[in-house]
Amino acid sequence: MMQLSALWRHPVKSLQGQSIATAEIDPDGLRGDRRWGVRDEATGKVLTGRREPLLLGASAALDANGRPEVTLPD
């Protein structure tokens, strides 16, 4: 038997996510999960926590319109 104890969505890649009570599953996975990223303007690449560990201190949640709201650690 399996039991689900928590459900989390991470709207922005490499940022902390948000605890959610329900979720919708699309063909690509959990709706709203990792749909956004932080892009380095100089290189055009999406940053990851491995390349930029400071991202791991920020968090993101989706607003009522499905857009990410980012909270910085300070």
VOVEXTOR-855061 format. One record per atom (N, C-alpha, C, O): x, y, z. Coordinates in steps of 0.02 Angstrom, whole numbers, plus 50000, padded with zeros to 5 digits. Atoms other than C-alpha are relative to their C-alpha. Example, Ala and Ser with C-alpha at 12.3 -4.5 7.8 and 13.67 -1.06 7.14 Angstrom:
<rs>
500454994150000 506154977550390 500455006050000 500975005950033 499584994149997 506844994750357 499615005550037 499865011050045 
</rs>
This chain:
<rs>
500424994250000 500005000050000 500445006250000 500965006450033 499634993850004 500615017449959 499575005650027 498965005750019 500354994349973 500165033650047 500385006349981 500985006749990 499704993650018 500485051249985 499995004550061 499465005950089 499974996049939 501095061950129 500075007549987 499915011650030 499934992950016 501485078450041 500035000849924 500254996349888 500004998450071 501305086649871 500305006949991 500065011850020 499654993750011 502495100249812 500055001549926 500134997049885 499904997750069 502595110449653 500575005150002 500605009450046 499434995450006 504175119649599 499925003849934 500165001549882 500144996450062 503605132849472 500625002349963 500625002449901 499394997550032 505365139449439 500574995150014 500714993350072 499455004849994 506805127449406 500535002450049 500755008150046 499474999049950 508065126449550 499805004450059 500225005650103 500234996249942 507025137249668 499584995450045 499314990450022 500435003849955 506135130649822 499285000649976 499105005649944 500685000150025 504325126249787 499485001850051 499625004950102 500564998749956 502625127249867 499624993550014 499534989349970 500425005649981 501605114549961 499305001249973 499035006649980 500674999450028 499945111249875 499564994250023 499814988750037 500465005149977 498395101749926 499754995649943 499614989649954 500245003750058 497845096449751 500425002049940 500765007149940 499624998550061 498625095849579 499654996949940 499284992049946 500245002950062 498165092849399 500614997449962 501145000449962 499465003150038 499215081449291 499875000949926 499344999049900 500024999150072 499545086149110 500424994549967 500764990850002 499575004950034 500365075248977 500755000950015 501134996150012 499304998649985 502015083749024 500174999350075 500745000250095 499885000749928 501805080849212 499555004550041 499025006550019 500384996049953 501195090949360 499925007149972 500415010449956 500134993450029 500365106949297 500355005550041 500265005950102 499654994449968 501445122149336 500674998350031 501005002750058 499375002049969 502955112149394 500585001049951 500594998349896 499394998650038 504635118549328 499855002549929 500195000749881 500184997050064 503805128249187 500395006449987 500415008949930 499634993750005 504885143649220 500724998850020 500884993850052 499305000449982 506745146649238 500305007050004 500005011849979 499634993749996 507985160549277 500534999749946 500964995349947 499545000150057 508955164949120 500565005150011 500445010850031 499414995749998 510705172149118 499995004249936 500065001549881 500034995650059 510585187349002 500644999849959 500625000549898 499365000050036 512435186148957 500084993949955 500344994449900 499905006250038 512385168048899 499374997549966 499404993549919 500645002450027 510535165448862 499804993250028 499284990650009 500155006649971 510585149248964 499585000750063 499635005550100 500395000349938 509355144549100 500464997550055 500804992450047 499555001749944 510275143949266 499734993950038 499134992650039 500175005649957 510295128649378 500325001150068 500785005150075 499714999649933 510655126549562 500724997750002 501104999950045 499305002250002 512275117749517 500455005649976 501005006650004 499584994550027 512925132449416 499945006450042 500415010350045 500114993949960 512185145849530 499654998050065 499044998650070 500295002549938 511925139149708 499565005150037 499135003150077 500414995049966 511165155649767 499264999449982 498825001650019 500705001150018 509575150849673 499634995850051 499034996650062 500315004749953 509255137449803 499715003450062 499315000350098 500274996349943 508885150749935 499355003549985 499005005550031 500624996650020 507455158549837 499444994849994 499564988849989 500575004550008 505705151349825 499515003049950 499525009049936 500504997750049 504275152449700 499344996550013 499314990750034 500685002649996 502405150049705 499605003049942 499775008449919 500424997450053 501085152149571 499455004550029 499155002850080 500554995649979 499875166749589 499344997549970 499334992449937 500675002150023 498015165749547 499964999649924 499534996149897 499995000150073 498425168849363 500494995049971 500584994749910 499525005050024 499715154849353 500695002749986 501104999349955 499334997150009 501215166549352 500414999150064 500144999350119 499595001149941 502685163649468 500125006450040 500235011750011 499804994749955 502975174649619 500624997550035 500614992450069 499365002049972 504785173749675 500135003850064 500045009950068 499814997149935 505315176849855 500744998850010 500974993150009 499285000649988 507135180549888 500134999150075 499725001250116 499875001549930 507955175250051 500085006250044 500015005750105 499924993949959 508265193250107 499395004449993 499365009850023 
</rs>
